[in-house]
Amino acid sequence: MWLLMEVHWPLAARVARLGHGDLPDVTRPEVAAFVADLKQQARAAGELAARVMRLDPSQAATDIRVVDRDGWVRAASGITQAALDVVEWPRRSAGLRRELVRRGLGTLLGVGFAVGSRWLLGQYDSFTGSKALYLVAPNMWNLERARGFVPRDFRRWVAAHEQAHALQFAAAPWLTDHLAELVGSAEQRGTLDRVVATMTFLEGHADWVSDNTRRIRTASRMRRSLAHKPRRGRGPLDKAAQYANGREFCLVVRKLSTHNALMAAF
């Protein structure tokens, strides 16, 4: 796992930019109005998510950053670097092999960033200290129109998921260090399962929160339209499985017990 520290970050950024794809055909006034409304709906979503989680709304993210795909890549790169820096893995001594490893991993991460930049809608930064909530404007714009979603509902729904993450980390300040500790020891038997289990719960819980605000009337329709379907053979790091399994877990816990049972995790 410590080899992940040996990443050529500038190369990762260059590779990522090659895969951004075409941008939506929009006018400058449309962009300005869209960005302004995304920020407004994200702030409103913070209050909705806090109400579902029965937490202080002031703990929701207030630094809302609406970015393009390149902006998300820069943010994701910084978040990934910060997450890896928390784990103090040893480094290789300088040499050709180290440089080849750095460039190889930079290329792989760049491809991952390129793919993510074309479909990811939002992200919460829990590692750099910014506590910023990112929304990827081109992807939000495209998906909203492709599926015919109600604009205000869709924007609040996506933002509520990310605000749930902000509230999760606010309710459990130890969570960042806990995740770093798990990642740092992922080579130990059983630790990877714990990493996957933790991420599955966090993603599923955020989905559950966004689906249960009671102020987003088309939430169930959007969930059916965008339901993450796990695929066979994708392995334990399948993100679709994390969302689906985590959401199902939260639904079962909520049916069998009270709201406090879910929040006990934090």
HUJOLIN-V68929 format. One record per pair of residues at least 4 apart in sequence whose C-alpha atoms are under 8 Angstrom apart, sorted by the first residue. I is the first residue (numbers start at 1). J is the second residue. Records with the same first field share a line. If there is no record, write none. Layout:
I = J ; J
//
This chain:
1 = 184 ; 186 ; 187
2 = 6 ; 89 ; 90 ; 91 ; 184
3 = 91 ; 101
4 = 84 ; 105
5 = 84 ; 85 ; 89 ; 91
6 = 91 ; 92 ; 98 ; 101 ; 102 ; 105
7 = 101 ; 102 ; 103 ; 104 ; 105 ; 106
8 = 12 ; 102 ; 103 ; 105 ; 106
9 = 13 ; 77 ; 106
10 = 14 ; 106
11 = 15 ; 103 ; 106 ; 107 ; 110
12 = 16 ; 105 ; 106 ; 107 ; 108 ; 109 ; 110 ; 111 ; 113
13 = 17 ; 73 ; 74 ; 77 ; 110
14 = 18 ; 110
15 = 19 ; 107 ; 110 ; 111 ; 114
16 = 20 ; 73 ; 110 ; 111 ; 112 ; 113 ; 114 ; 115
17 = 70 ; 114
18 = 114
19 = 111 ; 114 ; 115 ; 118
20 = 69 ; 70 ; 114 ; 115 ; 117 ; 118
21 = 118
23 = 138
24 = 138 ; 141 ; 142
26 = 30 ; 31
27 = 31
28 = 32
29 = 33
30 = 34
31 = 35
32 = 36
33 = 37
34 = 38
35 = 39 ; 66 ; 137
36 = 40
37 = 41
38 = 42 ; 66 ; 135 ; 155
39 = 43 ; 64 ; 65 ; 66
40 = 44
41 = 45 ; 152 ; 155 ; 156 ; 159
42 = 46 ; 64 ; 155 ; 156 ; 159 ; 160 ; 163
43 = 47 ; 61 ; 62 ; 64
44 = 48 ; 156
45 = 49 ; 156 ; 157 ; 159 ; 160 ; 163
46 = 50 ; 57 ; 60 ; 61 ; 159 ; 160 ; 163 ; 164
47 = 51 ; 57 ; 60
48 = 52 ; 160 ; 213 ; 215
49 = 53 ; 160 ; 161 ; 163 ; 164 ; 167 ; 209 ; 210 ; 213
50 = 54 ; 55 ; 56 ; 57 ; 59 ; 60 ; 164 ; 167
51 = 55 ; 56 ; 57 ; 213
52 = 209 ; 212 ; 213
53 = 209 ; 263
55 = 59 ; 167 ; 171
56 = 60
59 = 166 ; 167 ; 170
60 = 163 ; 164 ; 166 ; 167 ; 170
61 = 131 ; 132 ; 133 ; 163 ; 166 ; 167
62 = 132 ; 133
63 = 131 ; 132 ; 133
64 = 132 ; 133 ; 134 ; 135
65 = 132 ; 133 ; 134 ; 135
66 = 134 ; 135 ; 136 ; 137
67 = 71 ; 72 ; 134 ; 135 ; 136 ; 137
68 = 72 ; 136 ; 137 ; 138
69 = 73 ; 117 ; 118 ; 136 ; 137 ; 138
70 = 74 ; 117
71 = 75
72 = 76 ; 117 ; 134 ; 136
73 = 77 ; 113 ; 114 ; 117
74 = 78
75 = 79
76 = 80 ; 113
77 = 81
78 = 82 ; 128
79 = 83 ; 125 ; 126 ; 127 ; 128
80 = 84
81 = 85
82 = 86 ; 127 ; 128
83 = 87 ; 127 ; 128 ; 180
84 = 88 ; 180
86 = 177 ; 180
87 = 180 ; 181 ; 183 ; 184
88 = 184
89 = 184
92 = 98
93 = 98
94 = 98 ; 99
95 = 99
96 = 100
97 = 101
98 = 102
99 = 103
100 = 104
101 = 105
102 = 106
103 = 107
104 = 108
105 = 109
106 = 110
107 = 111
108 = 112
109 = 113
110 = 114
111 = 115
112 = 116
113 = 117
114 = 118
115 = 119
116 = 120
118 = 139
119 = 139
120 = 136 ; 139
121 = 135 ; 136 ; 137 ; 139 ; 140 ; 158
122 = 133 ; 134 ; 135 ; 136 ; 158 ; 159 ; 162
123 = 133 ; 134 ; 135 ; 162
124 = 131 ; 132 ; 133 ; 134 ; 162 ; 163 ; 165 ; 166
125 = 129 ; 130 ; 131 ; 132 ; 133 ; 134
126 = 130 ; 131 ; 132 ; 166 ; 169 ; 176
127 = 131 ; 176
131 = 166
133 = 162 ; 163 ; 166
135 = 140 ; 159
136 = 140
137 = 141
138 = 142
139 = 143
140 = 144 ; 155
141 = 145
142 = 146
143 = 147
144 = 148 ; 149 ; 150 ; 151 ; 154
145 = 149
147 = 225
149 = 153 ; 154 ; 222
150 = 154 ; 218
151 = 155
152 = 156
153 = 157 ; 216 ; 217 ; 218 ; 219
154 = 158 ; 219 ; 222
155 = 159
156 = 160 ; 216
157 = 161 ; 210 ; 211 ; 216 ; 219
158 = 162 ; 210
159 = 163
160 = 164 ; 206 ; 209 ; 210
161 = 165 ; 206 ; 207 ; 209 ; 210
162 = 166 ; 206
163 = 167
164 = 168 ; 205 ; 206 ; 209 ; 210
165 = 169 ; 202 ; 206
166 = 170
167 = 171
168 = 172 ; 202 ; 266
169 = 173 ; 174 ; 175 ; 176
171 = 266
172 = 266
174 = 178
175 = 179
176 = 180
177 = 181
178 = 182
179 = 183 ; 195
180 = 184
181 = 185
182 = 186 ; 191 ; 192 ; 194 ; 195
183 = 191 ; 192 ; 195
185 = 191
186 = 190 ; 191 ; 192 ; 195
187 = 191 ; 192
188 = 192
190 = 194
191 = 195
192 = 196
193 = 197 ; 236
194 = 198
195 = 199
196 = 200 ; 236 ; 237 ; 242
197 = 201
198 = 202
199 = 203 ; 242
200 = 204 ; 241 ; 242 ; 243 ; 245 ; 246
201 = 205 ; 242 ; 246 ; 247 ; 249 ; 250
202 = 206 ; 246
203 = 207 ; 242 ; 243 ; 246 ; 247
204 = 208 ; 242 ; 243 ; 244 ; 245 ; 246 ; 247 ; 248 ; 249 ; 250
205 = 209 ; 246 ; 247 ; 250
206 = 210
207 = 211 ; 243 ; 247
208 = 212 ; 247 ; 250 ; 251
209 = 213
210 = 219
211 = 216 ; 219 ; 220 ; 223
218 = 222
219 = 223
220 = 224
221 = 225
222 = 226
223 = 227
227 = 244
228 = 240 ; 241 ; 243 ; 244
229 = 240 ; 241 ; 244
230 = 238 ; 239 ; 240 ; 241 ; 244
231 = 238 ; 240 ; 241
234 = 238
237 = 242
238 = 242
239 = 243
240 = 244
241 = 245 ; 246
242 = 246
243 = 247
244 = 248
245 = 249
246 = 250
247 = 251
248 = 252
249 = 253
250 = 254 ; 262
251 = 255
252 = 256
253 = 257 ; 258 ; 261 ; 262
254 = 258 ; 259 ; 261 ; 262
257 = 261
258 = 262
259 = 263
260 = 264
261 = 265
//
